[in-house]
Every structure is written in C-alpha cells, then in structure tokens.
C-alpha cells in the first residue's frame, strides 16, 4: 500500500469557496487517473483555484499557486490568522443584507482605501462576497473589480468555521511542507521534475464563451494555452507526472495529440454559469503523460 493510501485524510479539509471551473464534480474521474504512488511525489498545482483536488488529496509536500492575488491572500489568511478570519466572517454574517453586500463590494473601487485593508479584511471580504453573490460566480471587469450582483440565499454559510479550521490545521501540520505562491503558472512549476506530480487546471479554452475564462482580468487566450502545452511537454521530458483538465475542443485536442499524450473524454456537471443554458454536463478532457 502506498503512503498516499495509508495516510488518513480529514474529510473536513475541502474547498471553502465556490469557484468557476471547480473540480468537485470531476473528482471521481480525476482520482481514477492519479499515479499509484502520488503520496510519494511532490504535488504541484499552478492554477489551484478553490483547490478541490489539492484539498481532497492533502499531499504532504506541495506547491500550489494562483495568479489571483486575493485568492492567494485568502489561503494565507486561513493558514496564518484563522481566528481573526473567523471573527471577521461572523461580523459579515451578522450584518448581511443586500445594501451591506454592495457596500462591501464597492471597497475595491477606492484603490487607496482598499490597499489599507488588512490581509484578514480582504480575505473575509472575498469569502463573504463569494458566499452571498449571485450563483457563487467569481467575476471581475476589465479593471479587475468584482462586479457580480447580490444573490438570494436561505443559508449562505458565510462562516464555515469547521472547514476553515480543518484547512488551517492541514496547512500547518508539522509533517506537511506546503508552499502557497502567487504568480505565473510557469514559474510555479520551475522546480518540478522527476519525483513530482503536476495537475494543471487552467482557465478552460472556449472560443466565444467566457463562462469559465473571464473570471479574472487579463484572460487566458490561445497563446497562453500553447505556452501551457509547451510547459506540459517540458515537464514530461524532465520526468514529472502531469495531468491536465480542459474543455473538449478541437483546439485542445490538437495541441496535445500532436505530442502523443493520452486524451480521455469526461463529463462534468457545471453549476456556475451566468447563463442558465450553459449549466449542466460539460464535455471535458483529461490529458495524461504517463501510461
């Protein structure tokens, strides 16, 4: 039995955010295609998002990254200041209303005032908005300002304290070595090679459809998809085990079939979409670089 199978994982360690493109629905398909010795490998996830696979596997050695500064700040607040974060979220919960939501949402319109907020205040703001906005959709405009309207929820669970404390415990476990980075995906995996497992979950390719690619300013176009393919190929040559998820489009299939990687079609149910017609089972692929 591998160390991955032998080690008990805490079921409360799970995503505390709802994130476009999140992998909770796809986890059964991903688990079936993980390396048997995953627990012995250093885990990398350069587009961590809500961290569905990362938190599901709870690797002992990991490097996780996202270029969303507010998201990474939130992970670090959970790791370093969970008591203060819980208190701030409970304060949001007590005041929650539509008027209060828009007041909190508007904070990033004043860049000087927003910069003066503490890391805990910014993290609590992100979690509060994520829990109470329409359909849990994280979306910013071209200026990078959060612009999702207020949602109507019977129980938004603004402060899921048991989950936050479980994640805090995992990130601070003495036997774990977890790095949390905020930068470009390529830089995040520069130390990966033999003895590493890398899971890529980029903004999905979708020409003419911004449902899952427009969640942050700047976007992730086809040139970036090609750069990602090149990184995937370089890591393969370096001996890393790599798995990638993306939308099932001719463009994506061509990118990875040219390199001879295994491509598996899977279906995932998508609940986050500003257009109701875009919800439901989505055609996706998993790309794998080992047999």
Secondary structure, DSSP 8 states (H G I E B T S, - for coil): --HHHHS---TT-S-SS--TT-STTTHHHHHTTS-TTGGGSEEEETT-TT-HHHHHHT-SEEEEE-S-HHHHHHHHHHHH-HHHHHHHHHHHHHH-SHHHHHHHHGGGGSHHHHHTS-HHHHHHHHHHHHHHBGGG---B-TTS-B---B---S---S--HHHHHHHHHHHT-TT-EEEEE-S-HHHHTTT--TTEEEEE--S---TT--TTT-SSTT---HHHHHHHHHHHHHHHHTT-EEEEEEE--HHHHHHHHTTT-EEEEEEEEE---SSGGG-EEEEEEEEES--
